[in-house]
Each structure stands twice: as structure tokens, then as C-alpha cells.
Amino acid sequence: MYRYDEFDARLVTERVEQFRRQAQRRLSGELTEDQFKPLRLMNGLYLQLHAYMMRINIPYGALSSKQMRQLAHIARTYDKGYGHFTTRQNIQYNWIQLKNVPDALADLAAVEMHGIQSSGNCIRNTTSDQYAGVARDELEDPRVYCEIIRQWSTLHPEFSFLPRKFKIAVTGSPNDRAAVKLHDIGLRMHQNEQGKTGFEVIVGGGQGRTPFVGKTIRDWLAPEHLLSYLEAILRVYNLDGRRDNKYKARIKILVHQIGTDEFRRLVDTEWQQIKDGALNLPQSEIDRINAYFTPPAYAQIDDETESLNEQRTQNPAFDAWVQANLAEHKVSGYSIVNISLKSPKLPPGDVTAVQMDALADLADEYSFSELRVNHRQNLVLADVPQKDLLSLWTKLIELDLATPNIGLISDIIACPGLDYCALANARSIPLAQEIHQRFQDIDKVHDIGELTINISGCMNACGHHHVGHIGILGVDKRGKEFYQFTLGGSSDQNASLGDRTGKGFPADEAVNAVEKILNTYIMVRNDGERFLETYRRVGMKPFKEALYGSA
């Protein structure tokens, strides 16, 4: 993992003390809430429905066990004993008091964490593949470039007050687990005809009120030009992006209105002026950052597949967990372990302080003291010896963290919704829990197979409903909660936006609607066909008939 240098440490420490003074001025009444708002947002502090919410960056989703223990401390000391992992690979605390925020930020600074640029109209936390550095299908570790982007973008004087918030994601794999096509800028690493690794540059993706899948404006970009090309994109957006209407201020609107070709032309014109200047990224700097991500000292372990298969045969519950929650590791004898935060007992993405402390212990014992956060609000232990999987699973059961549902129906993304958010029109968390309760039969869950359900409580789409295989949007109709459905969305390398089924359903009919959709899928699918494949083959008609009847 990257470690702070003297400049990082000084910056974060000074920012904490600066914010301490700002918070004291607000508490004393010297600043009004309107005056305080831009100051708190620059430090990741929101005012939600019931209390302040503090968002902490987890750059590219990577956490040390020491940092996880400090997150547990923050939850226990300053909040209500839990934290919420988000779709941006960050963590939020929903009940923090303003008087305690400076102390909490100081505690976080002690373990190289902060909330700078986790909110506001700036470049937010750069996200990546949760399997970065260990995935068998990976071309190159994208975290190196995520860190370079973090250093370039932090308090960038030209881009601290953009027309709207700005999000960047990087993947080093042909199987996109970072949703790069749904970001303001998405970077996909691949090789050109000469076999050199570079970036496909995708611009203008995003969700919210006006969703778009991003457009490729450069098929291949050499790594040494990464920062200058990003700078050119941001300059064009900063100058030409709308500032008169926040709903039309994202870069996706600019790209859509002027067209991909014209946007590319503007960027290339700007880029030609700066591409060979101070932002040129030398290989020596790439190598320096890469050294922070040197693989751990893997043991020489024989492949444990035979022994693991025997354990799975003897224990069906363990087998179900292995089948759903493990991914292939590039090193023989190791596995990538996904830890589901989708137990029915807690809202999706929530983890208690007790669980955080225990997860830190498990990371120390089984996975080189490191954890990852993914954009589906789950956690990952990236380097677990296969011989230890049964032992790890047993301990996860005791923590209620062994739900075998990664990529299955109850692995639901849900925003905080009306339970917390002042912008929401409907609740998301109770619906997610009702769906989980309805589909508890593990055999049926595995029969349904790969499926993403994403729930948003309003059009801002924090629950990514546009790209769920089944997307659910909460809306308000004359003071009552209704839920609209979309089908066929996807956030992978073949990203697509879901199609709306029709009129919404009242809250007490929403789970029944999900069941009708799934029963229809089971009826019309071909052998071995996943939900998204079936929908793309047969289209909306059979699902619409099941939901609303024949016309």
C-alpha cells in the first residue's frame, strides 16, 4: 500500500487544524450554516436528514488492518457503533456530532486517512478494481495510476471548484469490475498493436437524472501522457461545463450536447499545448509509485484444489460460500475472498465496530494485513491461502459475515434512502431487507444465478439503479412511496442502462414485482443462460406482461 510522505502528512494535519477552527466558529454562531457549508463539504461533512454525516476517503478501496481498527474506533467513539461502506469505496458515519468531527479527523490523520475532496465540486476519490494486483485476468495493477491521479488531483488549484463533482475510475482488466463506463472519466488499460500497455479514455458516463454510458475519446494513450491528457479534459470541462443549472452541469451533459467528436477535438487542441510540459509522467515516477504496490511475500504453496473440494463435499454450507464468494487468484494456492456486507440483520454496506475490529484481526491472520472495499458495498481479503479458507469461513460465520451471496439476488446495492437522506423520496434499506428475506432459499438463489439488484431512493441514483440487472427507483406520489423498475442494466465492460418497465408499484407490492420478474426469467431462459443474457435475447415483452398483464 502507498504510505504518506512528509507532504501528505503535513497537508492532512494542517487541514485538520484549519477545520477545527472553522467548526468552532460555526458552533459559536460566528458562521451561519450557509457560510459553513462550503467549508465542511471540502472536508467530507454533509448535513443529512437527522444529523451530520462524515465521509472518509479510502483511495482505490485499499485499507490496512491498522486503518480498519481506527475506523472501528471512530464508529465506537464518535458515532453509534457502526459505519457504512459506499459505492465509491469510501466509508460514511451517519450520526456524528459537529463538535466531535475535528477530533475524529485528527484520529484518522494518525493512520493516513482523511475526508478531503470526498464531497464538493472537485475530483473525488479515484476508484478501481477491488481485485487490483491479484486478479488472474489483470494486465497491470491499476492502483499505481490511481495513486498518481490522487497526488495530481488533491487540492489541484485549477479544479477545486468545478461545475459539478467529478469521478474517475481505472481498471487493469478486460473484465471491468470498476464500472469505468459510468464515470466522468474511465480509464481501461490495454495493449496496443506493439504490445505496449496504455489507456482507453472514456468520458461522459454517469447516472443521476440524466444517465449516460461513457464515450471513448481516445483508443490508446501512453502512460507518460496520462496526467496531461486528464488535465486537458478537465480544462475543457471547467471552461465549457454549465454552471447555471446543477442538473446540467456534469461533463456527461457537455459531451452529449456538443458531441463526442467535438469534445475530442477540444481536448486534443488543449492537450497539444501541454502534453510535453511539466505534466509529462516519467517512467521513473511510475516505478517509484509502483514500488509501494510490490506483491507480498507469497509462500510457495501447492495447489489445494483437491483438499478444498473434499472440504466442500463434506460441508454443503461451506461449498455454497466458496461457490459464491471466492475469485481466482493469480498465485497458485491462494484465493480472493469476498466478504458480503449483505446480511439481513444490517442495511447493505453497514459494518459494526465489533465486526471492523474482527475483520482487522482476520486480515492480519489470513491476508497480509490488508482489506479492500468494492463498489458493490462489500469487502475483500485479497490474499488468502486456500488451506485457510475453511478456518476463515468458520470465523466469518461467528461475525455474521459469511453470507454466501456475492453476485446473487441478495447482494443488493442500496443508497441510505429516506431513512437518512434529505434528498430521498422513498426508503431503500427496508426494501433491500424485504427482498433478502423473501429469497433466503439458497438452492433457489443459486438457481436464479448471477443477478444485480440496485435500489435508489431518488433520481440522484446513489444506489446505481440505472445499471442494475433489475433497477428499482423510489418515487413519491402524493405522499406515498412507489417503486419504478428498470431491466437490463449493467456496469461491466458491456455497460448498459436499464429499460423502464412501466408504471411504479406501491411499497407493499414491490417485492412481489421482483418475484414476478424472476419467475418470468426462469420460464423463458435457455439452459445456462443468466438473467442479463435472457433479457437481451427476449426483450421487455414477457416481463411487462407478467407485471402488468397482456395489453
HUWO-V28908 format. One record per residue. N is the residue number from 1. NEAR is the number of other C-alpha atoms within 8 Angstrom. Layout:
N | NEAR
N | NEAR
This chain:
1 | 6
2 | 7
3 | 6
4 | 8
5 | 6
6 | 6
7 | 7
8 | 8
9 | 11
10 | 8
11 | 8
12 | 10
13 | 10
14 | 8
15 | 8
16 | 12
17 | 9
18 | 8
19 | 12
20 | 9
21 | 8
22 | 10
23 | 11
24 | 9
25 | 10
26 | 12
27 | 10
28 | 7
29 | 7
30 | 7
31 | 11
32 | 8
33 | 7
34 | 7
35 | 8
36 | 11
37 | 8
38 | 9
39 | 10
40 | 11
41 | 13
42 | 13
43 | 13
44 | 15
45 | 13
46 | 10
47 | 8
48 | 10
49 | 8
50 | 7
51 | 10
52 | 13
53 | 13
54 | 13
55 | 14
56 | 13
57 | 13
58 | 12
59 | 13
60 | 14
61 | 13
62 | 11
63 | 11
64 | 11
65 | 14
66 | 9
67 | 11
68 | 13
69 | 11
70 | 11
71 | 12
72 | 16
73 | 9
74 | 11
75 | 15
76 | 11
77 | 7
78 | 10
79 | 13
80 | 7
81 | 10
82 | 13
83 | 15
84 | 11
85 | 14
86 | 12
87 | 12
88 | 8
89 | 16
90 | 14
91 | 12
92 | 12
93 | 13
94 | 12
95 | 10
96 | 13
97 | 10
98 | 9
99 | 8
100 | 9
101 | 10
102 | 13
103 | 7
104 | 10
105 | 11
106 | 10
107 | 10
108 | 12
109 | 13
110 | 7
111 | 9
112 | 10
113 | 11
114 | 11
115 | 14
116 | 10
117 | 15
118 | 14
119 | 14
120 | 12
121 | 11
122 | 13
123 | 13
124 | 11
125 | 14
126 | 13
127 | 14
128 | 15
129 | 14
130 | 12
131 | 8
132 | 13
133 | 11
134 | 12
135 | 10
136 | 7
137 | 8
138 | 12
139 | 9
140 | 8
141 | 9
142 | 14
143 | 12
144 | 11
145 | 9
146 | 15
147 | 12
148 | 10
149 | 10
150 | 11
151 | 7
152 | 8
153 | 9
154 | 8
155 | 7
156 | 8
157 | 5
158 | 5
159 | 12
160 | 10
161 | 9
162 | 10
163 | 13
164 | 11
165 | 12
166 | 11
167 | 11
168 | 15
169 | 15
170 | 18
171 | 15
172 | 14
173 | 12
174 | 10
175 | 7
176 | 12
177 | 9
178 | 13
179 | 13
180 | 17
181 | 17
182 | 15
183 | 15
184 | 16
185 | 15
186 | 17
187 | 13
188 | 14
189 | 15
190 | 13
191 | 9
192 | 9
193 | 5
194 | 5
195 | 6
196 | 7
197 | 10
198 | 12
199 | 13
200 | 13
201 | 14
202 | 17
203 | 16
204 | 18
205 | 17
206 | 14
207 | 12
208 | 9
209 | 8
210 | 6
211 | 10
212 | 11
213 | 12
214 | 16
215 | 10
216 | 9
217 | 10
218 | 9
219 | 8
220 | 10
221 | 11
222 | 9
223 | 9
224 | 9
225 | 12
226 | 11
227 | 12
228 | 12
229 | 11
230 | 8
231 | 9
232 | 13
233 | 9
234 | 9
235 | 9
236 | 12
237 | 11
238 | 10
239 | 6
240 | 7
241 | 12
242 | 11
243 | 7
244 | 5
245 | 7
246 | 10
247 | 6
248 | 7
249 | 14
250 | 15
251 | 11
252 | 13
253 | 10
254 | 15
255 | 12
256 | 9
257 | 6
258 | 8
259 | 9
260 | 10
261 | 7
262 | 8
263 | 10
264 | 10
265 | 8
266 | 9
267 | 12
268 | 9
269 | 8
270 | 11
271 | 12
272 | 7
273 | 7
274 | 11
275 | 11
276 | 7
277 | 6
278 | 5
279 | 10
280 | 12
281 | 11
282 | 7
283 | 7
284 | 6
285 | 8
286 | 12
287 | 8
288 | 8
289 | 12
290 | 9
291 | 7
292 | 9
293 | 11
294 | 6
295 | 6
296 | 5
297 | 4
298 | 5
299 | 4
300 | 5
301 | 9
302 | 6
303 | 7
304 | 10
305 | 7
306 | 7
307 | 7
308 | 10
309 | 8
310 | 8
311 | 11
312 | 11
313 | 8
314 | 6
315 | 8
316 | 8
317 | 6
318 | 11
319 | 11
320 | 9
321 | 13
322 | 10
323 | 8
324 | 11
325 | 13
326 | 11
327 | 8
328 | 8
329 | 12
330 | 9
331 | 6
332 | 8
333 | 12
334 | 12
335 | 13
336 | 15
337 | 12
338 | 12
339 | 12
340 | 15
341 | 13
342 | 14
343 | 11
344 | 8
345 | 4
346 | 8
347 | 12
348 | 13
349 | 11
350 | 11
351 | 12
352 | 11
353 | 14
354 | 7
355 | 9
356 | 13
357 | 11
358 | 9
359 | 10
360 | 14
361 | 9
362 | 11
363 | 14
364 | 11
365 | 8
366 | 12
367 | 13
368 | 9
369 | 13
370 | 13
371 | 14
372 | 12
373 | 15
374 | 14
375 | 10
376 | 9
377 | 14
378 | 14
379 | 12
380 | 13
381 | 14
382 | 13
383 | 13
384 | 13
385 | 11
386 | 11
387 | 8
388 | 9
389 | 9
390 | 9
391 | 7
392 | 10
393 | 10
394 | 8
395 | 8
396 | 10
397 | 9
398 | 7
399 | 9
400 | 8
401 | 11
402 | 11
403 | 11
404 | 11
405 | 13
406 | 9
407 | 10
408 | 14
409 | 15
410 | 11
411 | 13
412 | 13
413 | 13
414 | 14
415 | 11
416 | 11
417 | 16
418 | 13
419 | 9
420 | 10
421 | 10
422 | 7
423 | 6
424 | 10
425 | 12
426 | 13
427 | 14
428 | 16
429 | 13
430 | 8
431 | 10
432 | 14
433 | 10
434 | 9
435 | 11
436 | 11
437 | 8
438 | 7
439 | 11
440 | 7
441 | 6
442 | 7
443 | 6
444 | 8
445 | 12
446 | 8
447 | 6
448 | 13
449 | 11
450 | 9
451 | 13
452 | 12
453 | 15
454 | 17
455 | 17
456 | 18
457 | 19
458 | 13
459 | 8
460 | 8
461 | 14
462 | 11
463 | 12
464 | 13
465 | 16
466 | 13
467 | 16
468 | 17
469 | 16
470 | 16
471 | 17
472 | 13
473 | 14
474 | 16
475 | 12
476 | 10
477 | 7
478 | 4
479 | 5
480 | 7
481 | 13
482 | 13
483 | 13
484 | 14
485 | 12
486 | 16
487 | 14
488 | 15
489 | 17
490 | 12
491 | 14
492 | 12
493 | 9
494 | 6
495 | 13
496 | 10
497 | 12
498 | 15
499 | 9
500 | 8
501 | 11
502 | 7
503 | 5
504 | 8
505 | 11
506 | 10
507 | 8
508 | 6
509 | 8
510 | 11
511 | 11
512 | 7
513 | 10
514 | 9
515 | 8
516 | 11
517 | 11
518 | 9
519 | 8
520 | 11
521 | 12
522 | 8
523 | 6
524 | 7
525 | 10
526 | 6
527 | 4
528 | 4
529 | 8
530 | 11
531 | 13
532 | 10
533 | 8
534 | 14
535 | 12
536 | 8
537 | 6
538 | 8
539 | 8
540 | 10
541 | 7
542 | 9
543 | 12
544 | 11
545 | 10
546 | 10
547 | 9
548 | 6
549 | 7
550 | 4
551 | 3
